[in-house]
């Protein structure tokens, strides 16, 4: 079975479409780009994240995304009917719950949980650096699943995405991923990016995880990553100008900044295409 699975994945990679994806953004985005184009640790003749990359091209609407995925819809609806909710949260405020999720199963995808997931100090470090993440809360009000993903120009990519073992059968993981995709579709419709979601590669994951990725609409691609310095500098310049304007408004006019946030988003949206 393992040999058949390997042959199937290899055939998929060979037949996978070739695309180019533009990356831009902050220091984390640049580090991610550099990691993606470095030599593969085992196959030195290819770059790290270029072959068999699991990607989802974001459709125009969330309804269009769900339309041809009845099993995903059923799992998502199960979570909704049982009272699960989705929110953006500060990771540092939920260290205990995140640690509980990480340790709810000692082995995932056939391997023991790595130390950075089960060591409290390392989990605290992750939460401190992660900032805002996506979270799904169960009917009891406790965090049931979380997803840390960030924007790297025209692609959003995840670093950690886990659900508590007690909530998997209730569709918590499907609800988490679909709502994250909904958020990114809405962002793309406002700003023009990202147009792609990335879920690592099809290599190295268990058959169960590969099935999960495909069910959610992720498919293998051969990718050429392109770093765009001009868009990064443009975003940084306008962000700095908006911060200066914010200080001016808040120092002189109480309450005005609450209405200025919407304006700032419009300006940033326009700035990306100047």
C-alpha angles and dihedrals in degrees: 000000000000091000092049090049091050092049091049093051092046091053090050091052092049091052095041117122118253116234140165121227124194117223126194139146141085132346093284090054091050092049089050091051091050090049092051094053099043119105117280110257093231105022103046094181092069134051121255104254106018107092124062093001110174105231138170120201106217113238123220095263139019090239089057089052093053096040099091097032107080094161091053090048091052093050091047092047091050090057092047093049091050092054104260117156134196125221143160107245141177106255094213090062092060106044095130093049093046090050090049090053092049093050098040088097122030093204127039126180089357096303133094116255110269120246094254088064099048105032107092095214092051091047089052090051090051092049092049093053098037096067111183118015136170118262138186117207125204127227088270091061094248125126108266101174140003139196127197110195131148140194120260100179110279095006135057116208134188129228100182130014120165141151129204112259092236091061103043095092090053093063095254094141094049090046090051095051096042093050091048088052090048090053092050093047090053090048092050090050089054101040106020094246155116101039096170138053120205127207100182113260138309090243119091098014123114121255088253093055091045089053089051092051094049093046088056090052102260115142135180120268137173104233137199107199115212123194114214112200094178094062091045092053091045092054092046093050095050093043090055092049092049091050089053091049090049091056092049094050097043093047094053108025122043113216096009094106092065087068093039095066092074090049091051091055091052091050092049090049091054092042093061091065101042 
